[in-house]
Amino acid sequence: MAARDGGRTERAFNAAMSGLHSARPTECVPAGPRLAALLPAFPPTGPRPMLATMAGFCVERGADPAACAEPVLDGTYRDLHDALEFARRWAAAGGAGDELPEADEKIIDDALMARLGGEAHEALRLALAWCSVEQWQPPALAVLCRSTEVRRRHASTLLPTCRDLAALERHDLKCLAYALAILDDEPLVVLHRPTGTGFEVRIGIGDNFQLHTLLAHVLVGGGHVPGTAPSAESVRLATDPEPAQGRTGAVATGAFELLAPDGERIWNEGLPDDIPVVWKDAASSCWTSRRTRAVGTPTGSSRCSRERLS
């Protein structure tokens, strides 16, 4: 890379990619940051997502996610942004109802480049970003899912761009959007109307399935409210940092009906990040958990306690 020797760089790239498959974790630890550090100088039309994936592979085997995060996530943001610019130019040059193309490099030809306009090298970069942006998802997840600090530092910048691109419905970026939307150490007020009790919890949770399971574990399993607590295996799957290996026989049954302060249903398929913020000065979210369909708020005599979910 330093010598700007394309042939040697390509050979070294292929050798490194091949060598990682048999590398020991002790070798991956120092290799991850070194590979990530190459990304800013790597040609923007080269296989940058593959280089990022090599760094992410090392993170999964023990390399420091914080040391790899900035180059990987900067590259992710750049391709998300470039893919959106591709879509803008495509739409600007087309007619009404002209659908965006599929994200496949086979679409890149002279006609496409002419449609994008501008300098040829820039148009190629935008087209490649459109086609390869999903390849940034695994290395981005490798650093985001292993460091609260990485999420706090980068998520707010990436999430809006990720969601804007996903909204075009040409790329599957659900996992990346979920990782970026994780609420870390977020205060959440829980009101249980049938018993007139309230609880303040702090969450570090990725989706509402996890939230529902762990809330039932803490409130029902802890004896704070009546009901059937989730199984130990369901709780383990909701808290274990190691990815599940295949399907398990665990069955999780919903213990609550979850409602936002305005009475809207909070679906398990959603995210805690979707829960409305009602006290912006305190950065708190509030929702009601109830078993009946009656809508209301607890009285001033409600009991209150504090718990932590993560």
C-alpha positions as CSV (number, residue, x, y, z in Angstrom):
1,M,0.0,0.0,0.0
2,A,2.7,2.5,1.0
3,A,4.5,2.0,-2.3
4,R,1.3,2.3,-4.3
5,D,2.2,-0.9,-6.1
6,G,-1.1,-2.4,-7.3
7,G,0.3,-5.8,-8.2
8,R,2.1,-6.4,-4.9
9,T,-0.9,-5.0,-3.0
10,E,-3.2,-7.5,-4.7
11,R,-0.9,-10.4,-4.0
12,A,-0.5,-9.4,-0.3
13,F,-4.2,-8.8,0.0
14,N,-5.0,-12.3,-1.3
15,A,-2.3,-13.9,0.9
16,A,-3.6,-12.1,4.0
17,M,-7.2,-13.1,3.3
18,S,-6.1,-16.7,2.8
19,G,-3.9,-16.7,5.9
20,L,-6.6,-15.4,8.2
21,H,-8.7,-18.6,7.8
22,S,-6.0,-20.6,9.6
23,A,-4.7,-17.9,11.9
24,R,-4.8,-18.4,15.7
25,P,-6.7,-15.9,17.9
26,T,-3.3,-14.6,19.2
27,E,-2.4,-13.7,15.6
28,C,-5.7,-12.1,14.9
29,V,-5.5,-9.7,17.9
30,P,-2.7,-7.5,16.5
31,A,-3.7,-8.1,12.9
32,G,-7.1,-6.5,13.3
33,P,-6.1,-2.9,14.0
34,R,-3.3,-3.1,11.3
35,L,-5.8,-4.2,8.7
36,A,-8.4,-1.6,9.7
37,A,-5.7,1.1,9.6
38,L,-5.2,0.4,5.8
39,L,-8.8,1.3,4.9
40,P,-8.4,5.1,4.6
41,A,-5.6,4.7,2.0
42,F,-7.2,1.8,0.2
43,P,-8.5,2.7,-3.3
44,P,-12.2,3.7,-3.0
45,T,-13.0,1.6,-6.0
46,G,-11.0,-1.4,-4.6
47,P,-12.4,-4.2,-2.5
48,R,-12.6,-2.1,0.7
49,P,-15.5,-4.0,2.2
50,M,-13.5,-7.2,2.0
51,L,-10.6,-5.5,3.8
52,A,-13.0,-4.3,6.4
53,T,-14.4,-7.8,6.7
54,M,-10.9,-9.1,7.4
55,A,-10.5,-6.6,10.2
56,G,-14.0,-7.6,11.5
57,F,-13.0,-11.3,11.4
58,C,-10.1,-10.5,13.7
59,V,-12.4,-8.6,16.1
60,E,-14.6,-11.6,16.3
61,R,-11.5,-13.5,17.4
62,G,-10.3,-11.1,20.1
63,A,-8.9,-8.0,18.4
64,D,-9.9,-4.7,20.1
65,P,-13.1,-3.4,18.5
66,A,-12.4,0.2,19.6
67,A,-9.0,0.0,17.8
68,C,-10.7,-1.1,14.6
69,A,-13.9,0.8,14.8
70,E,-13.1,4.2,13.3
71,P,-11.8,3.1,9.9
72,V,-14.4,0.4,9.6
73,L,-17.3,2.7,10.5
74,D,-16.0,5.6,8.5
75,G,-15.9,3.3,5.5
76,T,-19.4,2.1,6.2
77,Y,-20.7,5.6,6.4
78,R,-19.0,6.7,3.2
79,D,-20.6,3.8,1.2
80,L,-24.0,4.4,2.8
81,H,-23.7,8.0,1.8
82,D,-22.4,7.2,-1.7
83,A,-25.2,4.6,-2.2
84,L,-27.8,7.3,-1.3
85,E,-26.1,9.7,-3.8
86,F,-26.3,7.0,-6.4
87,A,-30.1,6.7,-5.8
88,R,-30.5,10.5,-6.0
89,R,-28.7,10.7,-9.3
90,W,-30.5,7.7,-10.7
91,A,-33.9,9.3,-9.8
92,A,-32.9,12.7,-11.1
93,A,-32.0,11.3,-14.5
94,G,-35.0,9.0,-14.9
95,G,-38.7,9.3,-15.5
96,A,-41.7,8.9,-13.2
97,G,-42.0,5.4,-11.9
98,D,-38.4,4.5,-13.0
99,E,-37.4,1.9,-10.3
100,L,-34.0,1.8,-8.7
101,P,-31.8,-1.0,-10.1
102,E,-30.9,-4.1,-8.1
103,A,-27.7,-4.0,-6.1
104,D,-25.5,-6.1,-8.4
105,E,-22.3,-5.2,-10.2
106,K,-23.7,-6.6,-13.4
107,I,-25.7,-3.4,-13.8
108,I,-22.6,-1.3,-14.1
109,D,-22.1,-0.5,-17.8
110,D,-21.5,2.5,-20.0
111,A,-25.2,3.4,-20.0
112,L,-25.4,3.4,-16.2
113,M,-22.2,5.6,-15.9
114,A,-23.6,8.1,-18.4
115,R,-26.9,8.2,-16.5
116,L,-25.1,9.0,-13.2
117,G,-23.1,11.8,-14.9
118,G,-20.2,13.7,-13.5
119,E,-16.6,12.5,-13.4
120,A,-16.2,8.9,-14.5
121,H,-14.2,7.7,-11.5
122,E,-16.7,9.3,-9.1
123,A,-19.7,7.7,-10.9
124,L,-17.9,4.3,-10.7
125,R,-17.4,4.8,-6.9
126,L,-21.1,5.6,-6.4
127,A,-22.2,2.6,-8.5
128,L,-19.8,0.3,-6.6
129,A,-21.1,1.6,-3.3
130,W,-24.7,0.9,-4.4
131,C,-23.8,-2.7,-5.2
132,S,-21.5,-3.5,-2.2
133,V,-22.9,-1.5,0.7
134,E,-24.4,-4.6,2.4
135,Q,-20.9,-6.1,2.5
136,W,-20.0,-3.4,5.1
137,Q,-22.6,-4.8,7.5
138,P,-20.6,-7.8,8.9
139,P,-17.5,-5.8,9.9
140,A,-19.6,-2.9,11.2
141,L,-21.5,-5.4,13.4
142,A,-18.3,-6.9,14.6
143,V,-17.2,-3.6,16.2
144,L,-20.6,-2.3,17.1
145,C,-21.8,-5.4,18.9
146,R,-18.7,-5.7,21.0
147,S,-18.3,-2.2,22.4
148,T,-20.7,0.1,24.1
149,E,-18.2,3.0,23.6
150,V,-18.1,2.3,19.9
151,R,-21.9,2.5,19.6
152,R,-22.0,5.7,21.7
153,R,-19.4,7.4,19.5
154,H,-20.6,6.4,16.1
155,A,-24.2,5.3,16.1
156,S,-25.9,8.7,16.0
157,T,-24.0,9.6,12.8
158,L,-24.6,6.3,11.0
159,L,-28.2,5.5,11.9
160,P,-30.1,8.2,10.0
161,T,-28.1,7.4,6.8
162,C,-28.6,3.7,7.3
163,R,-32.3,4.1,7.7
164,D,-32.6,6.4,4.7
165,L,-31.0,3.9,2.5
166,A,-32.9,1.0,3.9
167,A,-36.1,2.9,3.2
168,L,-35.4,2.6,-0.5
169,E,-36.0,-1.1,-0.1
170,R,-33.1,-2.3,-2.3
171,H,-30.8,-3.3,0.5
172,D,-31.2,-5.5,3.6
173,L,-29.6,-3.4,6.4
174,K,-31.9,-4.5,9.2
175,C,-29.1,-6.0,11.3
176,L,-27.0,-2.8,11.0
177,A,-29.9,-0.5,11.8
178,Y,-30.8,-2.6,14.9
179,A,-27.2,-2.5,16.2
180,L,-27.0,1.2,15.7
181,A,-30.3,1.7,17.5
182,I,-29.3,-0.2,20.7
183,L,-30.1,1.9,23.7
184,D,-27.1,1.7,26.1
185,D,-27.8,2.4,29.8
186,E,-31.0,4.1,28.9
187,P,-33.5,5.0,31.6
188,L,-37.0,3.5,31.1
189,V,-40.1,4.0,33.3
190,V,-42.4,1.0,33.4
191,L,-45.9,1.3,34.8
192,H,-47.9,-1.8,35.6
193,R,-51.5,-0.7,35.8
194,P,-53.2,-3.8,37.3
195,T,-51.1,-3.6,40.4
196,G,-50.6,0.2,40.5
197,T,-46.8,-0.2,40.6
198,G,-44.1,1.7,38.8
199,F,-40.5,0.8,38.1
200,E,-37.5,2.6,36.8
201,V,-35.1,0.4,34.9
202,R,-32.0,1.0,32.8
203,I,-31.6,-1.0,29.6
204,G,-28.9,-2.0,27.2
205,I,-31.2,-3.9,24.8
206,G,-31.4,-4.4,21.0
207,D,-35.1,-5.3,20.3
208,N,-38.5,-5.5,22.0
209,F,-38.5,-9.3,22.1
210,Q,-35.4,-9.1,24.3
211,L,-36.9,-6.2,26.3
212,H,-40.2,-8.1,26.9
213,T,-38.4,-11.3,28.0
214,L,-36.0,-9.6,30.4
215,L,-38.6,-7.3,31.8
216,A,-40.8,-10.4,32.6
217,H,-37.7,-12.0,34.1
218,V,-37.0,-9.1,36.4
219,L,-40.5,-8.1,37.4
220,V,-42.3,-11.5,37.4
221,G,-39.3,-13.6,38.2
222,G,-38.3,-11.1,40.9
223,G,-41.7,-11.3,42.6
224,H,-42.6,-7.6,41.9
225,V,-45.7,-8.4,39.8
226,P,-47.8,-11.5,39.4
227,G,-47.5,-13.7,36.3
228,T,-45.5,-16.5,34.7
229,A,-41.8,-15.8,34.5
230,P,-39.9,-16.8,31.3
231,S,-37.9,-20.0,31.3
232,A,-34.3,-19.9,32.3
233,E,-33.3,-20.9,28.7
234,S,-35.2,-17.9,27.3
235,V,-33.5,-15.6,29.6
236,R,-30.1,-17.1,28.8
237,L,-30.7,-16.6,25.1
238,A,-31.7,-13.0,25.7
239,T,-28.6,-12.2,27.8
240,D,-25.8,-14.5,26.5
241,P,-23.2,-12.4,24.6
242,E,-22.3,-15.5,22.5
243,P,-24.4,-16.0,19.3
244,A,-26.8,-18.9,19.5
245,Q,-25.7,-21.9,17.5
246,G,-28.8,-23.0,15.5
247,R,-32.3,-23.3,16.8
248,T,-33.2,-24.3,20.4
249,G,-36.3,-25.8,21.9
250,A,-36.9,-22.8,24.1
251,V,-40.4,-21.2,23.9
252,A,-40.9,-17.6,25.1
253,T,-44.5,-16.6,25.9
254,G,-45.4,-12.9,26.3
255,A,-46.2,-11.9,29.8
256,F,-47.4,-8.4,29.1
257,E,-49.2,-6.3,26.6
258,L,-46.9,-3.3,26.1
259,L,-48.3,0.1,25.4
260,A,-46.7,3.5,24.8
261,P,-47.9,6.5,26.9
262,D,-50.4,7.5,24.2
263,G,-52.0,4.0,24.2
264,E,-50.3,2.8,21.0
265,R,-49.2,-0.9,21.0
266,I,-45.5,-1.6,21.4
267,W,-44.9,-4.5,19.2
268,N,-42.3,-7.2,20.0
269,E,-41.0,-6.9,16.4
270,G,-39.9,-3.3,17.1
271,L,-37.1,-1.6,18.9
272,P,-36.8,0.2,22.3
273,D,-35.6,3.1,20.3
274,D,-39.1,3.4,18.8
275,I,-40.7,4.0,22.3
276,P,-41.6,7.7,22.5
277,V,-39.5,9.9,24.8
278,V,-41.8,11.8,27.1
279,W,-39.3,13.6,29.3
280,K,-36.7,14.9,26.9
281,D,-34.8,16.8,29.6
282,A,-34.2,13.5,31.5
283,A,-33.7,11.4,28.3
284,S,-36.3,9.0,29.6
285,S,-38.8,6.8,27.8
286,C,-42.1,5.7,29.2
287,W,-44.5,2.9,28.5
288,T,-47.2,1.0,30.2
289,S,-47.4,-2.8,30.7
290,R,-50.8,-4.2,31.3
291,R,-52.9,-7.3,31.0
292,T,-56.3,-5.7,30.4
293,R,-57.5,-3.5,27.6
294,A,-58.4,-0.6,29.9
295,V,-56.2,2.4,29.3
296,G,-55.1,4.5,32.2
297,T,-52.2,5.6,34.4
298,P,-51.3,4.5,37.9
299,T,-52.4,6.8,40.8
300,G,-50.1,8.9,42.9
301,S,-49.9,6.1,45.5
302,S,-48.1,3.7,43.2
303,R,-45.1,1.9,44.6
304,C,-41.8,2.4,42.8
305,S,-38.5,0.5,42.6
306,R,-35.4,0.4,40.5
307,E,-33.9,-2.5,38.4
308,R,-31.4,-2.9,35.7
309,L,-31.8,-4.9,32.4
310,S,-28.9,-5.7,30.1
